[in-house]
Amino acid sequence: MFAAQLKNELWKLAAKKRTYIGFVVFVTAQVLMLLMFRHTRWQNDFERLLGLNGYLAADYLSALTVGLIMLAPQLGLLLPLYVALIGGDMIAKEAEDGTLRMILSRPISRFRLLVVKWLAGIVFTAVLVVALGTISVVFARLTFPWKGLFVFMQDPLSGNRTFGLFEPGEGLALYAVSQIFVAINTTALLSLALMFSCFNMKPATATILTLSCVFVSTVLEHIPFFERYQRWFITYHLASWTWVFQKPTSWPQIMQSEIVLAAVAVSAFLVGAAGFHSRDIKS
């Protein structure tokens, strides 16, 4: 029965038109960025950056490099928006439409219903991240050769910079591992949105509150006087996927951030469950 309920929730997500907004926007943004890379002075700037560091641009102007450059800003700016949009809809939208009352009339506990929706949301975010990462490399491969990976990026949320040069095989492996961490990290954002959705509010309000938490964390993290407290902000830990490309890779630091984000996700889920149990929905 649990598997059947999870399958039903996934079908419900797949049937919603707004579920595909993120996919459409991501693909559109990647196409536009790829055209700009191909037909602007970006390649000259890229060659100059590598030349200043003593490397040949011909060895690293590749599909992996361009794919990661296209992916990084989308993961930092667009992904939180669409994850919050889906998470904020999961309970609040059904309560607004009146379908939640019908669901709860069946012999199923509220906690079990919330667990099923939470897992369905986690599956959705994982699919979104994998699709985004795959499409980015595939699109870049259409116009750029398969060579080494050059990493020089600044996370738009945390401001942390990462620099690295990798052979094609190693670069692809690190790229894949980074996407696994992105999928895990977005679970924290989904859980926050689901938590707000469990309370008596509109879906848009739950989405806005989730994004507000992210933006407030970003603002506070970038205040110079708060640098010593960076580890207290969620955006610092959301950027842990970029640390995969550091040399040497700081796996203990990455795992510490993953544990923090897992604690945030579970805590948000439990708070949301408490609020969901206290709501009077059937009356």
Phi and psi restraints in degrees (value plus and minus 20) as a CYANA .aco file:
   2 PHE   PHI     -83.6   -43.6
   2 PHE   PSI     -63.2   -23.2
   3 ALA   PHI     -83.9   -43.9
   3 ALA   PSI     -57.1   -17.1
   4 ALA   PHI     -87.2   -47.2
   4 ALA   PSI     -58.8   -18.8
   5 GLN   PHI     -87.6   -47.6
   5 GLN   PSI     -60.1   -20.1
   6 LEU   PHI     -83.7   -43.7
   6 LEU   PSI     -62.4   -22.4
   7 LYS   PHI     -81.3   -41.3
   7 LYS   PSI     -59.5   -19.5
   8 ASN   PHI     -84.9   -44.9
   8 ASN   PSI     -60.5   -20.5
   9 GLU   PHI     -86.0   -46.0
   9 GLU   PSI     -57.6   -17.6
  10 LEU   PHI     -86.5   -46.5
  10 LEU   PSI     -58.4   -18.4
  11 TRP   PHI     -85.0   -45.0
  11 TRP   PSI     -57.2   -17.2
  12 LYS   PHI     -85.1   -45.1
  12 LYS   PSI     -60.7   -20.7
  13 LEU   PHI     -84.2   -44.2
  13 LEU   PSI     -61.7   -21.7
  14 ALA   PHI     -87.1   -47.1
  14 ALA   PSI     -45.4    -5.4
  15 ALA   PHI    -103.2   -63.2
  15 ALA   PSI     -35.1     4.9
  16 LYS   PHI    -101.2   -61.2
  16 LYS   PSI     113.1   153.1
  17 LYS   PHI     -86.1   -46.1
  17 LYS   PSI     -56.7   -16.7
  18 ARG   PHI     -88.8   -48.8
  18 ARG   PSI     -35.3     4.7
  19 THR   PHI     -81.5   -41.5
  19 THR   PSI     -51.3   -11.3
  20 TYR   PHI    -113.9   -73.9
  20 TYR   PSI     -20.8    19.2
  21 ILE   PHI     -80.8   -40.8
  21 ILE   PSI     -64.5   -24.5
  22 GLY   PHI     -81.3   -41.3
  22 GLY   PSI     -63.6   -23.6
  23 PHE   PHI     -80.1   -40.1
  23 PHE   PSI     -65.9   -25.9
  24 VAL   PHI     -84.3   -44.3
  24 VAL   PSI     -64.8   -24.8
  25 VAL   PHI     -86.1   -46.1
  25 VAL   PSI     -61.7   -21.7
  26 PHE   PHI     -82.1   -42.1
  26 PHE   PSI     -66.0   -26.0
  27 VAL   PHI     -84.0   -44.0
  27 VAL   PSI     -63.2   -23.2
  28 THR   PHI     -81.4   -41.4
  28 THR   PSI     -64.8   -24.8
  29 ALA   PHI     -83.3   -43.3
  29 ALA   PSI     -59.2   -19.2
  30 GLN   PHI     -88.1   -48.1
  30 GLN   PSI     -58.4   -18.4
  31 VAL   PHI     -83.7   -43.7
  31 VAL   PSI     -65.0   -25.0
  32 LEU   PHI     -84.1   -44.1
  32 LEU   PSI     -62.5   -22.5
  33 MET   PHI     -86.2   -46.2
  33 MET   PSI     -58.4   -18.4
  34 LEU   PHI     -84.6   -44.6
  34 LEU   PSI     -59.8   -19.8
  35 LEU   PHI     -84.8   -44.8
  35 LEU   PSI     -58.9   -18.9
  36 MET   PHI     -86.9   -46.9
  36 MET   PSI     -60.4   -20.4
  37 PHE   PHI     -81.8   -41.8
  37 PHE   PSI     -56.0   -16.0
  38 ARG   PHI    -100.8   -60.8
  38 ARG   PSI     -50.0   -10.0
  39 HIS   PHI    -141.2  -101.2
  39 HIS   PSI      -2.0    38.0
  40 THR   PHI    -144.1  -104.1
  40 THR   PSI    -191.7  -151.7
  41 ARG   PHI    -105.9   -65.9
  41 ARG   PSI      -5.2    34.8
  42 TRP   PHI     -79.1   -39.1
  42 TRP   PSI     -60.2   -20.2
  43 GLN   PHI     -83.7   -43.7
  43 GLN   PSI     -56.8   -16.8
  44 ASN   PHI     -84.7   -44.7
  44 ASN   PSI     -61.9   -21.9
  45 ASP   PHI     -84.7   -44.7
  45 ASP   PSI     -57.5   -17.5
  46 PHE   PHI     -85.5   -45.5
  46 PHE   PSI     -64.6   -24.6
  47 GLU   PHI     -83.7   -43.7
  47 GLU   PSI     -58.2   -18.2
  48 ARG   PHI     -87.1   -47.1
  48 ARG   PSI     -58.9   -18.9
  49 LEU   PHI     -83.2   -43.2
  49 LEU   PSI     -64.1   -24.1
  50 LEU   PHI     -89.0   -49.0
  50 LEU   PSI     -59.5   -19.5
  51 GLY   PHI     -82.0   -42.0
  51 GLY   PSI     -58.0   -18.0
  52 LEU   PHI     -85.3   -45.3
  52 LEU   PSI     -43.9    -3.9
  53 ASN   PHI    -118.8   -78.8
  53 ASN   PSI     -15.3    24.7
  54 GLY   PHI      64.3   104.3
  54 GLY   PSI       6.3    46.3
  55 TYR   PHI    -143.1  -103.1
  55 TYR   PSI     136.7   176.7
  56 LEU   PHI    -109.3   -69.3
  56 LEU   PSI     106.6   146.6
  57 ALA   PHI     -85.5   -45.5
  57 ALA   PSI     -48.9    -8.9
  58 ALA   PHI     -82.7   -42.7
  58 ALA   PSI     -44.2    -4.2
  59 ASP   PHI    -103.1   -63.1
  59 ASP   PSI     -37.3     2.7
  60 TYR   PHI    -150.4  -110.4
  60 TYR   PSI     -18.1    21.9
  61 LEU   PHI    -102.1   -62.1
  61 LEU   PSI      63.8   103.8
  62 SER   PHI    -152.4  -112.4
  62 SER   PSI     155.6   195.6
  63 ALA   PHI     -84.3   -44.3
  63 ALA   PSI     -58.4   -18.4
  64 LEU   PHI     -84.8   -44.8
  64 LEU   PSI     -63.6   -23.6
  65 THR   PHI     -84.3   -44.3
  65 THR   PSI     -69.3   -29.3
  66 VAL   PHI     -86.0   -46.0
  66 VAL   PSI     -59.4   -19.4
  67 GLY   PHI     -80.6   -40.6
  67 GLY   PSI     -62.4   -22.4
  68 LEU   PHI     -89.0   -49.0
  68 LEU   PSI     -57.8   -17.8
  69 ILE   PHI     -83.9   -43.9
  69 ILE   PSI     -58.7   -18.7
  70 MET   PHI     -90.8   -50.8
  70 MET   PSI     -51.9   -11.9
  71 LEU   PHI     -98.0   -58.0
  71 LEU   PSI     -60.2   -20.2
  72 ALA   PHI     -75.5   -35.5
  72 ALA   PSI     -72.1   -32.1
  73 PRO   PHI     -85.8   -45.8
  73 PRO   PSI     -49.6    -9.6
  74 GLN   PHI     -90.2   -50.2
  74 GLN   PSI     -57.7   -17.7
  75 LEU   PHI     -88.1   -48.1
  75 LEU   PSI     -52.9   -12.9
  76 GLY   PHI    -102.0   -62.0
  76 GLY   PSI     -50.1   -10.1
  77 LEU   PHI    -134.1   -94.1
  77 LEU   PSI     -65.0   -25.0
  78 LEU   PHI    -107.0   -67.0
  78 LEU   PSI     -58.4   -18.4
  79 LEU   PHI     -79.7   -39.7
  79 LEU   PSI     -65.0   -25.0
  80 PRO   PHI     -78.5   -38.5
  80 PRO   PSI     -54.3   -14.3
  81 LEU   PHI     -83.3   -43.3
  81 LEU   PSI     -68.5   -28.5
  82 TYR   PHI     -99.6   -59.6
  82 TYR   PSI     -47.5    -7.5
  83 VAL   PHI     -88.1   -48.1
  83 VAL   PSI     -62.4   -22.4
  84 ALA   PHI     -84.9   -44.9
  84 ALA   PSI     -54.8   -14.8
  85 LEU   PHI     -84.0   -44.0
  85 LEU   PSI     -63.9   -23.9
  86 ILE   PHI     -90.0   -50.0
  86 ILE   PSI     -66.5   -26.5
  87 GLY   PHI     -83.4   -43.4
  87 GLY   PSI     -57.3   -17.3
  88 GLY   PHI     -90.1   -50.1
  88 GLY   PSI     -38.1     1.9
  89 ASP   PHI    -107.2   -67.2
  89 ASP   PSI     -42.7    -2.7
  90 MET   PHI     -81.3   -41.3
  90 MET   PSI     -60.1   -20.1
  91 ILE   PHI    -127.3   -87.3
  91 ILE   PSI     -66.7   -26.7
  92 ALA   PHI     -82.0   -42.0
  92 ALA   PSI     -57.9   -17.9
  93 LYS   PHI     -88.4   -48.4
  93 LYS   PSI     -60.6   -20.6
  94 GLU   PHI     -89.4   -49.4
  94 GLU   PSI     -54.9   -14.9
  95 ALA   PHI     -87.1   -47.1
  95 ALA   PSI     -57.6   -17.6
  96 GLU   PHI     -87.8   -47.8
  96 GLU   PSI     -58.7   -18.7
  97 ASP   PHI    -100.6   -60.6
  97 ASP   PSI     -34.3     5.7
  98 GLY   PHI      69.1   109.1
  98 GLY   PSI     -21.3    18.7
  99 THR   PHI     -95.7   -55.7
  99 THR   PSI     -42.7    -2.7
 100 LEU   PHI     -85.9   -45.9
 100 LEU   PSI     -55.3   -15.3
 101 ARG   PHI     -83.5   -43.5
 101 ARG   PSI     -58.7   -18.7
 102 MET   PHI     -88.7   -48.7
 102 MET   PSI     -59.3   -19.3
 103 ILE   PHI     -83.2   -43.2
 103 ILE   PSI     -62.5   -22.5
 104 LEU   PHI     -94.9   -54.9
 104 LEU   PSI     -29.4    10.6
 105 SER   PHI     -95.6   -55.6
 105 SER   PSI     -30.9     9.1
 106 ARG   PHI    -109.0   -69.0
 106 ARG   PSI     139.7   179.7
 107 PRO   PHI     -94.5   -54.5
 107 PRO   PSI      51.7    91.7
 108 ILE   PHI    -161.1  -121.1
 108 ILE   PSI     115.6   155.6
 109 SER   PHI     -93.3   -53.3
 109 SER   PSI     134.7   174.7
 110 ARG   PHI     -84.6   -44.6
 110 ARG   PSI     -56.8   -16.8
 111 PHE   PHI     -84.0   -44.0
 111 PHE   PSI     -62.5   -22.5
 112 ARG   PHI     -84.6   -44.6
 112 ARG   PSI     -60.9   -20.9
 113 LEU   PHI     -80.8   -40.8
 113 LEU   PSI     -61.9   -21.9
 114 LEU   PHI     -88.1   -48.1
 114 LEU   PSI     -58.5   -18.5
 115 VAL   PHI     -82.4   -42.4
 115 VAL   PSI     -62.4   -22.4
 116 VAL   PHI     -82.9   -42.9
 116 VAL   PSI     -64.2   -24.2
 117 LYS   PHI     -86.1   -46.1
 117 LYS   PSI     -58.2   -18.2
 118 TRP   PHI     -82.9   -42.9
 118 TRP   PSI     -66.3   -26.3
 119 LEU   PHI     -85.1   -45.1
 119 LEU   PSI     -58.3   -18.3
 120 ALA   PHI     -82.8   -42.8
 120 ALA   PSI     -59.9   -19.9
 121 GLY   PHI     -85.5   -45.5
 121 GLY   PSI     -58.3   -18.3
 122 ILE   PHI     -84.1   -44.1
 122 ILE   PSI     -62.3   -22.3
 123 VAL   PHI     -82.0   -42.0
 123 VAL   PSI     -61.8   -21.8
 124 PHE   PHI     -81.5   -41.5
 124 PHE   PSI     -67.2   -27.2
 125 THR   PHI     -82.9   -42.9
 125 THR   PSI     -57.6   -17.6
 126 ALA   PHI     -84.0   -44.0
 126 ALA   PSI     -63.5   -23.5
 127 VAL   PHI     -84.0   -44.0
 127 VAL   PSI     -61.1   -21.1
 128 LEU   PHI     -82.1   -42.1
 128 LEU   PSI     -64.5   -24.5
 129 VAL   PHI     -86.4   -46.4
 129 VAL   PSI     -66.1   -26.1
 130 VAL   PHI     -82.1   -42.1
 130 VAL   PSI     -63.3   -23.3
 131 ALA   PHI     -83.7   -43.7
 131 ALA   PSI     -62.2   -22.2
 132 LEU   PHI     -83.9   -43.9
 132 LEU   PSI     -66.4   -26.4
 133 GLY   PHI     -85.7   -45.7
 133 GLY   PSI     -59.3   -19.3
 134 THR   PHI     -88.7   -48.7
 134 THR   PSI     -66.9   -26.9
 135 ILE   PHI     -82.3   -42.3
 135 ILE   PSI     -57.2   -17.2
 136 SER   PHI     -80.4   -40.4
 136 SER   PSI     -65.7   -25.7
 137 VAL   PHI     -91.4   -51.4
 137 VAL   PSI     -59.5   -19.5
 138 VAL   PHI     -83.5   -43.5
 138 VAL   PSI     -65.0   -25.0
 139 PHE   PHI     -82.4   -42.4
 139 PHE   PSI     -62.8   -22.8
 140 ALA   PHI     -85.3   -45.3
 140 ALA   PSI     -53.5   -13.5
 141 ARG   PHI     -87.8   -47.8
 141 ARG   PSI     -41.4    -1.4
 142 LEU   PHI     -86.4   -46.4
 142 LEU   PSI     -45.8    -5.8
 143 THR   PHI    -145.1  -105.1
 143 THR   PSI     -30.5     9.5
 144 PHE   PHI    -145.1  -105.1
 144 PHE   PSI     129.3   169.3
 145 PRO   PHI     -94.9   -54.9
 145 PRO   PSI     148.1   188.1
 146 TRP   PHI    -112.9   -72.9
 146 TRP   PSI      78.3   118.3
 147 LYS   PHI    -154.2  -114.2
 147 LYS   PSI    -177.3  -137.3
 148 GLY   PHI     -89.2   -49.2
 148 GLY   PSI     148.7   188.7
 149 LEU   PHI    -127.9   -87.9
 149 LEU   PSI     105.5   145.5
 150 PHE   PHI    -130.6   -90.6
 150 PHE   PSI     105.4   145.4
 151 VAL   PHI    -137.9   -97.9
 151 VAL   PSI      97.0   137.0
 152 PHE   PHI    -168.2  -128.2
 152 PHE   PSI      77.9   117.9
 153 MET   PHI    -166.8  -126.8
 153 MET   PSI     138.0   178.0
 154 GLN   PHI    -142.9  -102.9
 154 GLN   PSI     101.4   141.4
 155 ASP   PHI     -84.3   -44.3
 155 ASP   PSI     106.4   146.4
 156 PRO   PHI     -86.2   -46.2
 156 PRO   PSI     -39.8     0.2
 157 LEU   PHI    -110.6   -70.6
 157 LEU   PSI     -70.0   -30.0
 158 SER   PHI    -112.1   -72.1
 158 SER   PSI     -44.7    -4.7
 159 GLY   PHI      62.8   102.8
 159 GLY   PSI     -20.3    19.7
 160 ASN   PHI     -91.1   -51.1
 160 ASN   PSI     119.7   159.7
 161 ARG   PHI    -124.3   -84.3
 161 ARG   PSI     125.9   165.9
 162 THR   PHI    -153.8  -113.8
 162 THR   PSI     114.1   154.1
 163 PHE   PHI    -153.8  -113.8
 163 PHE   PSI     115.8   155.8
 164 GLY   PHI    -192.5  -152.5
 164 GLY   PSI     134.4   174.4
 165 LEU   PHI    -148.9  -108.9
 165 LEU   PSI     110.2   150.2
 166 PHE   PHI    -159.0  -119.0
 166 PHE   PSI     129.3   169.3
 167 GLU   PHI     -89.4   -49.4
 167 GLU   PSI     140.3   180.3
 168 PRO   PHI     -74.0   -34.0
 168 PRO   PSI     -66.0   -26.0
 169 GLY   PHI     -84.7   -44.7
 169 GLY   PSI     -67.1   -27.1
 170 GLU   PHI     -85.6   -45.6
 170 GLU   PSI     -59.4   -19.4
 171 GLY   PHI     -82.9   -42.9
 171 GLY   PSI     -62.3   -22.3
 172 LEU   PHI     -84.8   -44.8
 172 LEU   PSI     -60.5   -20.5
 173 ALA   PHI     -83.8   -43.8
 173 ALA   PSI     -64.6   -24.6
 174 LEU   PHI     -86.5   -46.5
 174 LEU   PSI     -56.8   -16.8
 175 TYR   PHI     -80.7   -40.7
 175 TYR   PSI     -64.6   -24.6
 176 ALA   PHI     -85.6   -45.6
 176 ALA   PSI     -62.0   -22.0
 177 VAL   PHI     -84.4   -44.4
 177 VAL   PSI     -59.4   -19.4
 178 SER   PHI     -82.3   -42.3
 178 SER   PSI     -55.2   -15.2
 179 GLN   PHI     -89.7   -49.7
 179 GLN   PSI     -50.3   -10.3
 180 ILE   PHI     -83.4   -43.4
 180 ILE   PSI     -63.5   -23.5
 181 PHE   PHI     -88.7   -48.7
 181 PHE   PSI     -54.4   -14.4
 182 VAL   PHI     -81.6   -41.6
 182 VAL   PSI     -64.5   -24.5
 183 ALA   PHI     -81.7   -41.7
 183 ALA   PSI     -60.0   -20.0
 184 ILE   PHI     -87.7   -47.7
 184 ILE   PSI     -61.9   -21.9
 185 ASN   PHI     -84.7   -44.7
 185 ASN   PSI     -57.2   -17.2
 186 THR   PHI     -88.8   -48.8
 186 THR   PSI     -35.8     4.2
 187 THR   PHI     -81.7   -41.7
 187 THR   PSI     -53.6   -13.6
 188 ALA   PHI     -85.3   -45.3
 188 ALA   PSI     -62.5   -22.5
 189 LEU   PHI     -85.7   -45.7
 189 LEU   PSI     -62.4   -22.4
 190 LEU   PHI     -81.0   -41.0
 190 LEU   PSI     -61.1   -21.1
 191 SER   PHI     -86.3   -46.3
 191 SER   PSI     -58.0   -18.0
 192 LEU   PHI     -83.1   -43.1
 192 LEU   PSI     -65.0   -25.0
 193 ALA   PHI     -83.9   -43.9
 193 ALA   PSI     -60.9   -20.9
 194 LEU   PHI     -85.1   -45.1
 194 LEU   PSI     -57.3   -17.3
 195 MET   PHI     -79.7   -39.7
 195 MET   PSI     -69.2   -29.2
 196 PHE   PHI     -85.2   -45.2
 196 PHE   PSI     -54.5   -14.5
 197 SER   PHI     -85.4   -45.4
 197 SER   PSI     -45.0    -5.0
 198 CYS   PHI     -92.4   -52.4
 198 CYS   PSI     -39.7     0.3
 199 PHE   PHI    -109.3   -69.3
 199 PHE   PSI     150.1   190.1
 200 ASN   PHI     -97.0   -57.0
 200 ASN   PSI      65.6   105.6
 201 MET   PHI    -174.3  -134.3
 201 MET   PSI     145.1   185.1
 202 LYS   PHI     -93.7   -53.7
 202 LYS   PSI     135.1   175.1
 203 PRO   PHI     -78.0   -38.0
 203 PRO   PSI     -60.3   -20.3
 204 ALA   PHI     -83.7   -43.7
 204 ALA   PSI     -56.1   -16.1
 205 THR   PHI     -85.2   -45.2
 205 THR   PSI     -62.6   -22.6
 206 ALA   PHI     -81.7   -41.7
 206 ALA   PSI     -60.6   -20.6
 207 THR   PHI     -84.9   -44.9
 207 THR   PSI     -65.0   -25.0
 208 ILE   PHI     -84.7   -44.7
 208 ILE   PSI     -60.3   -20.3
 209 LEU   PHI     -84.4   -44.4
 209 LEU   PSI     -58.9   -18.9
 210 THR   PHI     -83.8   -43.8
 210 THR   PSI     -67.7   -27.7
 211 LEU   PHI     -84.8   -44.8
 211 LEU   PSI     -53.7   -13.7
 212 SER   PHI     -83.2   -43.2
 212 SER   PSI     -60.0   -20.0
 213 CYS   PHI     -80.3   -40.3
 213 CYS   PSI     -61.9   -21.9
 214 VAL   PHI     -86.6   -46.6
 214 VAL   PSI     -65.5   -25.5
 215 PHE   PHI     -88.6   -48.6
 215 PHE   PSI     -60.0   -20.0
 216 VAL   PHI     -83.5   -43.5
 216 VAL   PSI     -61.7   -21.7
 217 SER   PHI     -81.4   -41.4
 217 SER   PSI     -59.8   -19.8
 218 THR   PHI     -83.8   -43.8
 218 THR   PSI     -65.3   -25.3
 219 VAL   PHI     -83.4   -43.4
 219 VAL   PSI     -67.5   -27.5
 220 LEU   PHI     -84.7   -44.7
 220 LEU   PSI     -57.7   -17.7
 221 GLU   PHI     -85.3   -45.3
 221 GLU   PSI     -50.1   -10.1
 222 HIS   PHI    -110.4   -70.4
 222 HIS   PSI     -20.8    19.2
 223 ILE   PHI     -95.1   -55.1
 223 ILE   PSI     104.3   144.3
 224 PRO   PHI     -73.6   -33.6
 224 PRO   PSI     -57.4   -17.4
 225 PHE   PHI     -91.6   -51.6
 225 PHE   PSI     -33.9     6.1
 226 PHE   PHI    -122.1   -82.1
 226 PHE   PSI      -9.9    30.1
 227 GLU   PHI     -79.8   -39.8
 227 GLU   PSI     -54.8   -14.8
 228 ARG   PHI     -89.8   -49.8
 228 ARG   PSI     -34.4     5.6
 229 TYR   PHI    -126.6   -86.6
 229 TYR   PSI      -0.8    39.2
 230 GLN   PHI     -75.7   -35.7
 230 GLN   PSI     -57.0   -17.0
 231 ARG   PHI     -89.3   -49.3
 231 ARG   PSI     -27.6    12.4
 232 TRP   PHI    -108.6   -68.6
 232 TRP   PSI     -26.5    13.5
 233 PHE   PHI    -124.2   -84.2
 233 PHE   PSI     119.0   159.0
 234 ILE   PHI     -87.1   -47.1
 234 ILE   PSI     -51.4   -11.4
 235 THR   PHI     -86.9   -46.9
 235 THR   PSI     -49.0    -9.0
 236 TYR   PHI     -81.5   -41.5
 236 TYR   PSI     -63.2   -23.2
 237 HIS   PHI     -99.1   -59.1
 237 HIS   PSI     -48.5    -8.5
 238 LEU   PHI     -84.3   -44.3
 238 LEU   PSI     -44.7    -4.7
 239 ALA   PHI    -104.5   -64.5
 239 ALA   PSI     -13.7    26.3
 240 SER   PHI     -84.0   -44.0
 240 SER   PSI     -40.4    -0.4
 241 TRP   PHI     -85.4   -45.4
 241 TRP   PSI     -47.5    -7.5
 242 THR   PHI     -92.8   -52.8
 242 THR   PSI     -41.3    -1.3
 243 TRP   PHI     -90.9   -50.9
 243 TRP   PSI     -34.0     6.0
 244 VAL   PHI     -80.5   -40.5
 244 VAL   PSI     -50.2   -10.2
 245 PHE   PHI    -109.9   -69.9
 245 PHE   PSI     -16.7    23.3
 246 GLN   PHI     -97.0   -57.0
 246 GLN   PSI     132.9   172.9
 247 LYS   PHI    -139.7   -99.7
 247 LYS   PSI      97.2   137.2
 248 PRO   PHI     -95.5   -55.5
 248 PRO   PSI     136.9   176.9
 249 THR   PHI     -89.4   -49.4
 249 THR   PSI     107.5   147.5
 250 SER   PHI    -108.8   -68.8
 250 SER   PSI      59.0    99.0
 251 TRP   PHI     -82.9   -42.9
 251 TRP   PSI     -59.8   -19.8
 252 PRO   PHI     -79.7   -39.7
 252 PRO   PSI     -59.3   -19.3
 253 GLN   PHI     -86.8   -46.8
 253 GLN   PSI     -60.6   -20.6
 254 ILE   PHI     -83.4   -43.4
 254 ILE   PSI     -65.9   -25.9
 255 MET   PHI     -86.1   -46.1
 255 MET   PSI     -53.1   -13.1
 256 GLN   PHI     -82.8   -42.8
 256 GLN   PSI     -62.8   -22.8
 257 SER   PHI     -86.8   -46.8
 257 SER   PSI     -57.6   -17.6
 258 GLU   PHI     -84.6   -44.6
 258 GLU   PSI     -57.1   -17.1
 259 ILE   PHI     -86.0   -46.0
 259 ILE   PSI     -60.7   -20.7
 260 VAL   PHI     -82.4   -42.4
 260 VAL   PSI     -65.6   -25.6
 261 LEU   PHI     -86.4   -46.4
 261 LEU   PSI     -56.3   -16.3
 262 ALA   PHI     -83.9   -43.9
 262 ALA   PSI     -59.7   -19.7
 263 ALA   PHI     -85.6   -45.6
 263 ALA   PSI     -58.8   -18.8
 264 VAL   PHI     -83.3   -43.3
 264 VAL   PSI     -63.6   -23.6
 265 ALA   PHI     -82.8   -42.8
 265 ALA   PSI     -67.6   -27.6
 266 VAL   PHI     -86.5   -46.5
 266 VAL   PSI     -61.9   -21.9
 267 SER   PHI     -83.1   -43.1
 267 SER   PSI     -63.7   -23.7
 268 ALA   PHI     -83.0   -43.0
 268 ALA   PSI     -60.2   -20.2
 269 PHE   PHI     -83.0   -43.0
 269 PHE   PSI     -63.3   -23.3
 270 LEU   PHI     -87.7   -47.7
 270 LEU   PSI     -59.5   -19.5
 271 VAL   PHI     -84.0   -44.0
 271 VAL   PSI     -62.8   -22.8
 272 GLY   PHI     -82.8   -42.8
 272 GLY   PSI     -59.3   -19.3
 273 ALA   PHI     -83.5   -43.5
 273 ALA   PSI     -59.9   -19.9
 274 ALA   PHI     -83.5   -43.5
 274 ALA   PSI     -63.2   -23.2
 275 GLY   PHI     -86.9   -46.9
 275 GLY   PSI     -56.2   -16.2
 276 PHE   PHI     -87.3   -47.3
 276 PHE   PSI     -58.6   -18.6
 277 HIS   PHI     -89.1   -49.1
 277 HIS   PSI     -48.2    -8.2
 278 SER   PHI    -106.0   -66.0
 278 SER   PSI     -28.1    11.9
 279 ARG   PHI     -97.5   -57.5
 279 ARG   PSI     123.6   163.6
 280 ASP   PHI    -117.7   -77.7
 280 ASP   PSI      76.8   116.8
 281 ILE   PHI    -121.7   -81.7
 281 ILE   PSI     -52.6   -12.6
 282 LYS   PHI     -97.1   -57.1
 282 LYS   PSI     -41.3    -1.3
